[in-house]
């Protein structure tokens, strides 16, 4: 194969471009060393704990064992809170514990961690990023003017979600560098004569195969990238070069695996056969692992000791290497849905999170598709890698709970740069910068995460441009969203603008709020009770083609009926089909409402934590879902009382039970789900018949009662606070609509009860 001659290169221009890139490199290299503490929140997040503390252990102790001094180092640098979810493993009953993540990133970063702590790891990541930028520049300069090559290379690596991973103490950038170096050294090149220099070619092939092993050790599927240089040498019958590449890959993998065996007794602690756990570091000097507790939890499936060790829930790997070959569990529809999300998803879309990778494909198809079969192989390889994640971990292909953009696939992104030969037409670069400005600027200017209400690493998607991108409903865990069950529907809404309060749903004021209703059946109609809190509020509710506009003068409650028409999306999974309906609520203003946030139990008592806190929420309106509305206007109120058993006496202010039996004599069922359901309730009357308690406690029906059906319920009743003689009036209620007695002529059940003084 004859490659095109190098682009004309003016020495003065080249020196200027080199100087510009060197200046950019110096700035970015020094930046991480000036940071106080890397990260927001100011503690280790996602998988950082295992990687960083492993680097410290290798730097100072020359081992991968988890020991009290490792915990001390964590709190010396991150004293602000507990260290969560540090992944560890053991194969001797938790008497000896090792870090359970692939160690090679920690090993390479260990010298920098020793010198500069966590900032050293960020410096290491930044150095790798700058190295990728230079490799991209030197590669593209073979075919383009130096200025254009430098612009594309810098934009490719700096205006990408990959740049945000510089500030994560995790191996994403390290693995990206491995892919970039593999292709930089491995793709064919020629000297001035147009012929390859064999000794240089063999050296570069050895480096290419060896450096790719770094990423393959972490995620084996990235081995597919090596097919591109292998294909070029196979096609040109350069058997020795091909063999040298294979030798480099095998030797490198052997050294890495051998080092792991020496340090942990496993070729890879991440994919080894020992047990893996996620633990929380609560205080200095204590490794929070008790072998007896762990063994008891393993044998009994739970129990005490949760404060000391906690299993990693829903591990995508199953804690064993066999996850690489798990049976397929995805339908063609789900695959197609995930491909759409993969390209343009709100949290993961490649076209918006790595715009210059998409441009690289365009330049390849325009100018380079006929020149090099190895680049077609490379494009097929990265496509196969993406499809692997989408197929084998279809519910978690974005990288789990700790991700920005597509964390799993970001490793393969550098491969796209090496698809490019000629950058023509160069004006297309403007498109990449426009997309980066619209979608990536909020992320790149706050690489640690923004300080926002309901903080999350995905807070950047709250900007207006992301509103036009689809939400990844196929993913199991996208942080920053509330997921609540309302009857037979699941409701998904963004946490900063949506607060579920029992059966009420508060939506944010002065904002546009998206809510997704997901059910196992079509919804022909939806009825909502809308409660406004703010004077002068203009509210618009849209759902499909339905649109309802309301103007409120003050506090007021109205009922809204919507015909959503066709669902927003139909999700066909292997065992079920789900219909998705999208509601958009826009409020002009709002009012501050107060609520109580309940926190999970504090597993780390060393750090104080309130179990409940008072919170404020700027609420536009409150919504209550009343179902399809068939029963709201139906005559469900005809009933017949059965033999009701109640005590003759009760203590003041104390609860007691009444066995209530009644028959549904209407022509409609009594629903037991949703906001507009039938509940058992009561009133209290004094001896003269005057009502003194209107709204008694509610007792739900145990199941829907069909027409002619009978139900017996242990109804909860609270006695009046003052002693005396009273009449308990049992009266069911169709919530949000009416008491039964108001519609059926007062067919209640009245029981005289003497209320005695409290025994307290």
Number of C-alpha atoms within 10 A of each C-alpha: 12 10 15 13 13 15 14 12 14 10 10 9 13 16 12 13 19 17 12 14 19 14 12 13 18 13 11 16 19 13 13 22 18 10 12 10 16 24 17 18 17 15 20 24 18 16 19 22 24 29 26 27 23 31 30 27 25 23 21 15 14 14 18 26 21 20 17 14 15 21 20 18 17 23 19 10 13 17 15 12 18 21 23 19 22 24 22 23 26 22 18 11 15 20 11 15 22 23 26 28 24 25 28 22 24 28 22 16 28 26 19 21 26 17 12 14 20 31 22 21 32 27 24 24 27 24 21 20 26 23 16 25 26 19 19 24 25 17 23 25 23 21 19 21 19 25 18 18 23 25 15 24 24 21 19 28 22 18 23 27 27 26 20 21 24 25 23 24 29 24 24 24 27 25 27 25 28 27 28 28 24 28 28 23 23 27 22 19 17 17 10 8 8 13 12 13 12 13 10 12 20 20 16 24 32 25 22 28 32 23 24 28 28 26 26 19 22 20 15 12 18 24 19 19 25 24 16 25 27 23 18 21 21 15 13 9 11 13 13 14 23 22 17 21 28 19 17 24 24 15 16 21 21 14 12 19 20 16 17 19 14 12 19 23 15 18 20 23 28 24 21 20 15 19 20 27 21 18 23 21 24 22 21 17 16 14 21 18 23 15 16 13 18 23 13 15 18 13 10 10 9 14 11 12 16 14 16 18 23 19 18 15 9 7 11 16 14 14 20 17 14 11 14 16 8 12 9 10 13 16 15 12 14 20 17 12 17 23 17 15 23 24 16 21 24 25 25 25 22 25 18 26 28 29 25 29 25 19 22 23 18 18 22 24 14 15 15 20 18 11 15 17 16 21 26 17 21 23 19 16 22 20 13 16 19 19 18 15 18 22 21 19 21 21 21 18 25 29 21 20 13 17 18 24 25 22 18 19 21 24 23 24 22 24 24 21 26 22 24 25 25 23 24 16 10 11 9 14 19 10 13 22 17 12 19 25 13 14 24 22 16 18 23 20 11 14 20 19 22 18 13 10 10 12 16 19 22 19 21 22 18 13 11 12 12 18 13 10 16 14 18 21 19 18 16 14 16 21 17 16 17 17 14 15 13 21 16 13 19 15 21 19 22 19 19 19 23 22 20 18 13 10 17 18 21 23 30 27 26 18 17 18 20 19 19 21 21 26 19 15 13 16 19 13 14 17 20 20 20 20 21 28 23 23 15 15 23 19 21 16 18 17 23 16 10 13 15 13 11 15 14 17 13 13 13 13 15 12 14 17 17 20 16 21 15 16 18 17 13 17 18 15 16 12 6 9 13 18 19 24 22 18 20 15 21 22 24 17 20 23 19 15 13 12 13 12 13 11 11 10 11 13 17 17 12 11 12 9 14 11 12 11 11 9 11 12 19 20 26 31 28 22 24 23 21 27 23 17 17 12 18 18 8 12 13 22 25 18 19 16 15 15 10 15 13 17 13 10 15 21 20 20 17 14 13 16 15 15 15 20 17 17 18 21 17 18 14 18 18 22 20 18 19 18 21 26 21 29 23 22 22 27 19 25 20 15 12 8 10 11 15 12 15 12 11 18 16 17 17 20 20 13 11 16 18 17 17 14 14 16 16 15 17 17 22 19 21 17 23 21 14 13 16 14 15 23 21 24 21 25 20 24 22 22 16 15 14 15 20 23 17 13 13 14 10 11 19 20 18 15 16 18 18 18 22 18 14 13 7 5
